[in-house]
Amino acid sequence: MRYVKLPNENFDEFFNSLKNWGKVYAPVKQGNIYTFKNVEKLSEVSLNYTRTMLPPKKFFVKPRDEMLRLKDSRWEKCGEAEKTVLFGVHSCDIHGLQILDKVYLDEPADPYYKERRENSIIIGISCMPDEYCFCKSLGTDFAMSGFDLFLHELPDGWLVRVGSVRGHEISWANEELFEEVSEDDLKNFRAFEERRAKAFKKKLNKEGLADMLDLAYDSPVWKKYEKICLGCGNCNMVCPTCRCYEVCDKWINAYEAVRERRYDSCFMVSHGLVAGGHNFRPTRLDRFRHRYYCKNYFDPEAGFNCVGCGRCDEFCPAKIEHVKVLDEVREALE
């Protein structure tokens, strides 16, 4: 991996150069939340954000996605993937996209997801955790792959890690904006990472988590939180690794229709409904417990399906805390 330095005085010019590679989307503050939006100027970007409400997966698996359009008795693919630069993606969300890659790019690859991934540039940026973050517990607080460039804040600029062929192309095209990394820069980089590691307030105990979940299927803790949970599905909608969707045909008239894919939630009663009217998760208890098994049951090949971003905690209207639930389940077994 190549390391270069981007001085503060060159940051604006570097940002503007990204428009040559695609439409730039970056975190922008809207009210009390942050969202990835198309931006034209660096001054529009909130570099010190903690998390956006919807993760960057929305660019690859859209909340509502027109797949096919029926016209003149023929189904035609909708749209083409635009060249996209996602600027300011945090490490946990990069790991989230890599989890989605294992699902959507496995054979047979999803053509919509694949085309969008191939036409995107991922530029990561360093962050400081808040009271919801527990990515350090899951090893997703630092990304070693899955990005083109990753920017780490220094006192007088940014240490840039180049993580792909396209990342090298961007750095070569802007070679005059970068400098060699000095010993002081590396010292400041290490100091920031050490300070960041100590800033995490929340920790998930992973030890024996799969065994614990095997033993805790009938834990009274699930029943306790089932009564608190609103069953709204907010946690699914904001999760960077949830990938359930449904497909439906919307008729415009007798001769035209649109086939649409949209997010689905395992908290919805209809999610477990199958042919014959059987529902294999008929109660809220079944659905609440299922999400924890889906996210936290460790697969030796795939790892966890949770990246510790804290979105499910922050945006839960019932204020249910993911780690707290698992801690209580563990304590109930002792």
C-alpha positions as CSV (number, residue, x, y, z in Angstrom):
1,M,0.0,0.0,0.0
2,R,1.3,3.4,-0.9
3,Y,1.3,6.4,1.5
4,V,1.3,10.0,0.5
5,K,0.5,13.3,2.2
6,L,-2.1,15.8,1.1
7,P,-1.3,19.2,2.7
8,N,-4.3,21.3,3.9
9,E,-3.6,24.0,1.3
10,N,-4.2,21.5,-1.5
11,F,-7.3,19.8,0.0
12,D,-9.8,22.0,-1.9
13,E,-8.1,21.5,-5.2
14,F,-7.9,17.8,-4.6
15,F,-11.6,17.7,-3.8
16,N,-12.5,19.6,-7.0
17,S,-10.4,17.2,-9.1
18,L,-12.7,14.3,-8.0
19,K,-15.4,15.7,-10.2
20,N,-13.4,14.5,-13.2
21,W,-14.0,10.9,-12.0
22,G,-17.7,11.1,-11.3
23,K,-20.5,12.8,-9.5
24,V,-19.3,13.5,-6.0
25,Y,-21.5,12.6,-3.0
26,A,-20.4,13.4,0.6
27,P,-21.9,13.7,4.1
28,V,-24.0,16.8,4.6
29,K,-25.8,17.9,7.7
30,Q,-29.5,18.2,7.5
31,G,-31.2,19.2,10.7
32,N,-30.0,16.7,13.4
33,I,-28.8,14.0,10.9
34,Y,-26.2,13.6,8.2
35,T,-26.9,12.2,4.7
36,F,-24.8,11.5,1.6
37,K,-25.7,14.1,-1.0
38,N,-24.4,15.4,-4.2
39,V,-22.0,18.3,-3.4
40,E,-20.1,20.9,-5.6
41,K,-18.0,22.5,-2.9
42,L,-15.8,21.3,-0.1
43,S,-17.5,23.8,2.2
44,E,-20.8,21.9,1.9
45,V,-19.2,18.7,3.3
46,S,-19.4,17.8,7.0
47,L,-16.0,16.2,7.6
48,N,-16.5,15.6,11.3
49,Y,-19.7,13.6,11.1
50,T,-20.1,10.3,13.0
51,R,-22.6,8.5,10.9
52,T,-25.2,9.2,8.2
53,M,-28.8,8.0,8.7
54,L,-28.8,5.8,5.6
55,P,-25.4,4.1,4.9
56,P,-23.6,4.4,1.5
57,K,-25.2,1.1,0.5
58,K,-28.1,3.2,-0.7
59,F,-26.1,4.0,-3.8
60,F,-25.8,0.3,-4.7
61,V,-29.0,-1.2,-3.3
62,K,-31.5,1.6,-3.5
63,P,-34.4,1.9,-1.1
64,R,-36.6,1.9,-4.2
65,D,-35.1,0.6,-7.4
66,E,-36.7,0.5,-10.8
67,M,-35.3,-2.7,-12.4
68,L,-37.3,-3.2,-15.5
69,R,-40.0,-1.3,-17.4
70,L,-42.6,-3.0,-19.6
71,K,-43.4,-1.1,-22.8
72,D,-44.8,-2.3,-26.1
73,S,-44.9,-5.9,-24.7
74,R,-41.1,-5.8,-23.9
75,W,-39.3,-5.7,-20.6
76,E,-36.3,-3.3,-20.8
77,K,-33.6,-2.6,-18.2
78,C,-34.0,0.8,-16.4
79,G,-31.2,3.3,-16.5
80,E,-27.4,3.1,-16.5
81,A,-25.1,3.4,-13.6
82,E,-23.6,6.9,-13.2
83,K,-20.0,7.5,-12.4
84,T,-20.0,8.1,-8.7
85,V,-17.4,9.3,-6.1
86,L,-18.4,8.6,-2.5
87,F,-16.3,11.0,-0.5
88,G,-15.9,10.7,3.3
89,V,-16.9,7.0,3.9
90,H,-16.0,5.7,7.3
91,S,-14.3,2.4,7.9
92,C,-17.3,0.6,9.3
93,D,-19.3,1.4,6.2
94,I,-16.5,0.2,4.0
95,H,-16.7,-3.1,5.8
96,G,-20.4,-3.0,5.4
97,L,-20.1,-2.7,1.6
98,Q,-17.6,-5.7,1.7
99,I,-20.2,-7.8,3.4
100,L,-22.8,-6.8,0.7
101,D,-20.2,-7.7,-2.0
102,K,-20.1,-11.3,-0.7
103,V,-23.8,-11.5,-1.2
104,Y,-24.5,-9.5,-4.4
105,L,-21.3,-10.3,-6.3
106,D,-21.3,-14.0,-5.6
107,E,-22.3,-16.1,-8.6
108,P,-24.6,-15.3,-10.2
109,A,-23.8,-11.6,-9.5
110,D,-26.5,-9.1,-9.2
111,P,-26.1,-7.0,-12.4
112,Y,-27.5,-3.8,-11.0
113,Y,-25.2,-3.9,-7.9
114,K,-22.2,-5.1,-9.9
115,E,-22.5,-2.2,-12.4
116,R,-22.8,0.4,-9.7
117,R,-19.9,-0.9,-7.8
118,E,-17.7,-0.9,-10.9
119,N,-18.6,2.7,-11.6
120,S,-17.9,4.0,-8.1
121,I,-14.9,5.4,-6.3
122,I,-14.7,5.0,-2.5
123,I,-12.7,7.6,-0.6
124,G,-12.6,6.9,3.1
125,I,-12.0,9.3,5.9
126,S,-10.9,9.0,9.6
127,C,-13.4,9.6,12.4
128,M,-13.8,9.7,16.1
129,P,-16.4,7.4,17.9
130,D,-19.4,8.6,19.8
131,E,-21.4,6.8,22.5
132,Y,-23.1,4.5,19.9
133,C,-20.0,3.2,18.1
134,F,-18.7,-0.4,18.9
135,C,-16.9,-1.1,15.6
136,K,-13.6,-1.6,17.4
137,S,-15.1,-4.7,19.1
138,L,-15.8,-6.2,15.7
139,G,-12.5,-5.2,14.0
140,T,-14.2,-2.9,11.6
141,D,-12.7,0.4,13.0
142,F,-9.9,0.2,10.5
143,A,-10.2,-0.7,6.8
144,M,-7.3,-2.4,5.0
145,S,-9.2,-2.9,1.7
146,G,-12.4,-2.0,0.0
147,F,-11.4,1.7,-0.7
148,D,-9.6,3.6,-3.4
149,L,-8.2,6.2,-1.1
150,F,-8.4,6.6,2.6
151,L,-7.7,10.0,4.3
152,H,-6.4,10.2,7.9
153,E,-6.3,13.6,9.5
154,L,-3.0,15.1,10.5
155,P,-2.3,18.5,12.2
156,D,-1.4,20.1,8.8
157,G,-3.1,17.9,6.3
158,W,-4.0,14.3,5.5
159,L,-2.1,11.1,5.4
160,V,-3.5,9.2,2.3
161,R,-3.5,5.5,1.9
162,V,-3.8,4.3,-1.7
163,G,-5.8,1.1,-1.8
164,S,-6.5,0.2,-5.4
165,V,-5.4,0.6,-9.0
166,R,-8.0,3.4,-9.4
167,G,-6.7,5.1,-6.3
168,H,-3.2,5.1,-7.8
169,E,-4.6,6.6,-11.0
170,I,-6.2,9.4,-9.0
171,S,-3.0,10.1,-7.0
172,W,-0.9,10.0,-10.2
173,A,-3.3,12.4,-11.9
174,N,-2.9,14.8,-9.0
175,E,0.8,14.2,-8.2
176,E,1.6,17.8,-7.8
177,L,-0.9,18.1,-4.9
178,F,0.8,15.3,-2.8
179,E,4.0,15.1,-0.8
180,E,6.1,12.4,0.6
181,V,5.2,11.2,4.1
182,S,7.6,12.3,6.8
183,E,8.5,10.6,10.1
184,D,6.5,13.3,11.9
185,D,3.5,12.5,9.8
186,L,3.7,8.9,10.7
187,K,4.1,9.8,14.4
188,N,1.0,12.0,14.2
189,F,-0.9,9.3,12.4
190,R,-0.1,6.7,15.1
191,A,-0.9,9.2,17.9
192,F,-4.4,9.9,16.3
193,E,-5.1,6.2,16.0
194,E,-4.1,5.5,19.6
195,R,-6.3,8.4,20.8
196,R,-9.1,7.1,18.7
197,A,-8.8,3.6,20.1
198,K,-9.1,4.9,23.6
199,A,-12.2,7.0,22.8
200,F,-14.5,4.0,22.3
201,K,-17.1,3.9,25.1
202,K,-19.1,0.9,24.0
203,K,-17.7,-2.7,23.7
204,L,-19.3,-5.9,22.5
205,N,-18.1,-9.1,24.2
206,K,-17.6,-11.5,21.2
207,E,-16.2,-14.3,23.3
208,G,-18.3,-17.4,22.7
209,L,-21.1,-15.3,21.2
210,A,-22.2,-18.1,18.8
211,D,-22.4,-20.6,21.7
212,M,-24.2,-18.1,23.9
213,L,-26.8,-17.6,21.2
214,D,-27.3,-21.3,20.8
215,L,-28.0,-21.6,24.5
216,A,-30.1,-18.5,24.8
217,Y,-32.8,-19.1,22.3
218,D,-35.5,-19.2,25.0
219,S,-33.9,-16.5,27.1
220,P,-36.4,-14.3,29.0
221,V,-34.4,-11.2,27.8
222,W,-35.9,-11.6,24.3
223,K,-39.4,-11.5,25.8
224,K,-38.5,-8.5,27.8
225,Y,-37.4,-6.5,24.7
226,E,-40.1,-7.9,22.5
227,K,-42.6,-5.9,24.6
228,I,-40.5,-2.7,24.2
229,C,-39.8,-3.1,20.5
230,L,-42.2,-1.2,18.2
231,G,-41.6,-3.6,15.3
232,C,-41.1,-0.6,13.0
233,G,-38.1,-1.9,11.1
234,N,-36.1,1.3,11.5
235,C,-33.0,-0.8,12.5
236,N,-33.3,-2.7,9.2
237,M,-33.7,0.4,7.1
238,V,-30.6,2.1,8.4
239,C,-28.4,-1.0,8.7
240,P,-25.4,-1.1,6.3
241,T,-25.5,-4.9,6.0
242,C,-29.3,-5.7,5.8
243,R,-30.0,-6.8,2.3
244,C,-33.5,-8.2,2.3
245,Y,-35.8,-6.8,-0.5
246,E,-39.0,-7.6,-2.2
247,V,-39.8,-7.2,-5.9
248,C,-43.2,-6.1,-7.2
249,D,-44.8,-5.0,-10.5
250,K,-46.5,-1.7,-10.6
251,W,-48.9,-1.3,-13.4
252,I,-49.2,2.2,-15.0
253,N,-51.9,1.2,-17.4
254,A,-53.0,-1.9,-19.3
255,Y,-49.8,-2.0,-21.4
256,E,-47.1,-0.4,-19.2
257,A,-45.6,-1.6,-15.9
258,V,-42.5,-1.1,-13.8
259,R,-40.8,-3.9,-11.9
260,E,-39.5,-2.4,-8.7
261,R,-37.1,-3.7,-6.0
262,R,-37.4,-2.1,-2.5
263,Y,-36.1,-2.6,1.0
264,D,-37.9,-5.2,3.1
265,S,-37.7,-5.7,6.8
266,C,-37.6,-8.9,8.9
267,F,-39.6,-7.0,11.5
268,M,-42.6,-6.9,9.1
269,V,-45.2,-9.7,9.5
270,S,-45.2,-10.2,5.8
271,H,-41.5,-11.0,5.7
272,G,-41.9,-14.5,7.0
273,L,-45.1,-15.2,5.0
274,V,-44.8,-18.0,2.5
275,A,-47.1,-19.9,0.1
276,G,-50.0,-21.6,1.8
277,G,-50.3,-18.8,4.3
278,H,-47.7,-20.2,6.7
279,N,-45.5,-17.6,8.5
280,F,-42.2,-19.0,9.9
281,R,-41.8,-15.8,12.1
282,P,-45.4,-15.1,13.2
283,T,-44.7,-13.2,16.4
284,R,-42.8,-10.0,17.3
285,L,-40.7,-12.2,19.6
286,D,-39.6,-14.4,16.7
287,R,-38.8,-11.4,14.6
288,F,-36.9,-9.4,17.3
289,R,-34.8,-12.5,18.2
290,H,-34.1,-13.3,14.6
291,R,-32.4,-10.0,13.9
292,Y,-29.8,-10.6,16.7
293,Y,-29.1,-14.1,15.4
294,C,-28.8,-12.7,11.9
295,K,-26.3,-10.0,12.9
296,N,-24.3,-11.7,15.6
297,Y,-24.1,-15.4,14.8
298,F,-20.5,-15.8,13.8
299,D,-19.8,-17.6,10.5
300,P,-16.2,-18.8,10.1
301,E,-16.2,-18.0,6.4
302,A,-18.3,-14.7,6.4
303,G,-17.7,-13.4,9.9
304,F,-20.3,-11.2,11.6
305,N,-23.1,-9.4,9.8
306,C,-22.8,-6.4,12.1
307,V,-20.1,-3.7,11.7
308,G,-20.8,-1.8,15.0
309,C,-21.8,1.5,13.3
310,G,-24.4,2.2,16.0
311,R,-27.2,3.3,13.6
312,C,-29.7,0.8,15.1
313,D,-29.2,2.4,18.5
314,E,-29.3,6.0,17.4
315,F,-32.3,5.7,15.2
316,C,-34.4,3.2,17.3
317,P,-37.5,5.1,18.5
318,A,-37.7,2.7,21.5
319,K,-34.1,3.4,22.5
320,I,-33.1,-0.3,22.4
321,E,-29.3,-0.7,22.6
322,H,-27.9,-3.6,20.6
323,V,-24.9,-4.3,22.8
324,K,-27.0,-3.9,26.0
325,V,-29.5,-6.6,24.8
326,L,-26.7,-9.1,24.1
327,D,-25.0,-8.3,27.4
328,E,-28.3,-9.0,29.2
329,V,-28.7,-12.3,27.3
330,R,-25.3,-13.3,28.4
331,E,-25.9,-12.4,32.0
332,A,-29.1,-14.3,32.1
333,L,-27.2,-17.5,31.2
334,E,-24.8,-17.2,34.1
